[in-house]
Amino acid sequence: MTNGNKREKPLYLDMDPDEAFQRFLQTDPKELKDRIDKKKAPPKRGQGDDGKARPKSKPNDRR
């Protein structure tokens, strides 16, 4: 069914759904776009102890 992969936990909001919806309606789309544009890229992989770049891990191919 899940092929051994764990699923993400469901989204949980610690507030009333009506309050969450009101906050959502107050969001300015332009402000959201600015925040997305300013988002930083994830950090690159560092070097290992021997000074060489670490190899990427390969997923296990189980069937």
N, C-alpha and C positions, 0 to 999 in steps of 0.2 A: 504494500500500500504506500508507505512513505519511503520505501527503499533504504531504510536506515537513516534517513535525513531527519533532523529535528525540525519541527515547525516553529515559527515565530509565535510569541505570546500574543493573544488578542489585544487590541488597543483598549486602554482603560483610561477614562477621564475621571478625575476626582472632583467633579462638579455636576450640577444639575444639567441635563441635556438642553433645557431651554436657555440657561445661561451660556452654555457653549455655543449654541446657535446664534444668540445675540452677539457674542464676541466675534463669531465668524462673519456676521453681516457687517460689523463695523470695520472689517479689514479693508484697507485701501489696496486695490490690485497693483497700482504703481509702486507702492511701498514694498509689496511682496516681490515684484520683479527686481527692484533694486537690491534686496537682500539675497536673492538667488544669484544675481550677477556678481556680488561681492564674495560669494562663498569660495573658500579656498580649496584647492585640489588636495587629495589625500597625500600624506608624506610618502616619499620614495623609500624604497628598501635601502637600508644601510649596508655597509660592508661588514664582512665577517672578521674574525680575529686575525686571519692570515692576509687581510688587505684585499682579498678578492670579493667580487660581488657574490651575494648569496644566490644560489639557483632557486628558481621558482618551484614551489611544491607542486607535484603532479597529483591529481585526484586518483584515488584507487579505483580501478576499473573492475568492479565485482559484478558478476552476472550469475 
